[in-house]
Amino acid sequence: MNREEIILAIQDIIKTIAPDEDVSNLKTDLRLRDQIELDSMDFLDIVMELRKRYGVQVPEDDYKELATLDGCVAYLGPKMQGKSLKVGV
């Protein structure tokens, strides 16, 4: 997956978990929790969806890497190499 596909994947997962949140204008360099209402359970759900949809394991020590969309791209890029985008799953 490329940068844009990873961002779309994260946005789609957030829309699944928090359907009332508008993810279309998320800034890539700001913490997701500072932009939309996500609590710790929502964040855990994001990690679980990554595993379910893409087979990507994110150890608890690495959760901080997913704080921003830029961080998601940097951390998930190598792990999602060769995977296909799954939206609306």
C-alpha positions in Angstrom: 0.0 0.0 0.0 1.1 3.5 -0.7 0.7 6.5 1.7 -2.7 7.5 0.4 -4.1 4.0 0.7 -2.8 3.6 4.3 -4.5 6.9 5.2 -7.7 5.8 3.5 -7.5 2.5 5.4 -7.2 4.2 8.7 -10.0 6.7 7.9 -12.2 3.8 6.9 -11.5 1.9 10.1 -12.2 5.1 12.2 -15.5 5.6 10.3 -16.4 2.0 11.2 -15.6 2.5 14.9 -16.9 6.1 15.2 -19.5 6.6 12.4 -20.4 10.1 13.6 -16.9 11.4 13.2 -16.0 13.4 10.1 -12.6 12.0 9.0 -12.4 13.8 5.7 -10.4 16.8 7.0 -8.0 15.1 9.4 -4.6 16.7 9.5 -1.9 14.1 9.0 0.5 15.7 11.5 -1.9 16.2 14.5 -2.8 13.6 17.0 -6.0 11.8 16.0 -7.4 12.1 19.5 -6.9 15.9 19.4 -9.0 16.1 16.2 -11.8 13.6 16.8 -13.5 11.9 19.8 -11.5 8.7 20.3 -11.1 7.1 23.6 -8.7 4.3 24.6 -11.3 1.6 23.7 -11.8 3.2 20.2 -8.0 3.2 19.7 -7.8 -0.5 20.7 -10.6 -1.2 18.2 -8.5 0.5 15.5 -5.6 -1.9 16.3 -8.0 -4.9 16.3 -9.4 -3.8 12.9 -5.9 -3.6 11.5 -5.2 -7.1 12.6 -8.6 -8.4 11.3 -8.5 -6.6 7.9 -4.8 -6.7 7.1 -3.2 -9.2 9.4 -1.0 -6.5 10.9 0.0 -7.0 14.6 0.7 -3.9 16.6 2.3 -4.6 19.9 1.1 -2.4 22.8 4.5 -0.7 23.1 4.0 0.5 19.5 0.6 2.1 19.9 2.1 5.5 20.3 3.4 5.2 16.7 -0.2 5.4 15.5 -1.1 8.7 17.2 -1.1 10.7 13.9 -1.9 9.7 10.3 1.8 10.5 9.5 2.8 8.1 12.2 0.4 5.4 10.9 1.9 5.7 7.4 5.5 5.5 8.7 4.8 2.6 11.0 2.3 0.6 8.9 4.0 1.2 5.5 6.4 -1.7 5.7 3.9 -3.9 7.4 1.2 -3.3 4.7 3.5 -3.7 1.7 1.8 -5.8 -0.9 -1.6 -5.7 0.8 -4.8 -4.5 -0.8 -6.9 -1.7 0.5 -10.2 -3.0 2.1 -12.8 -0.3 2.6 -16.3 -0.7 4.0 -15.5 -4.2 5.3 
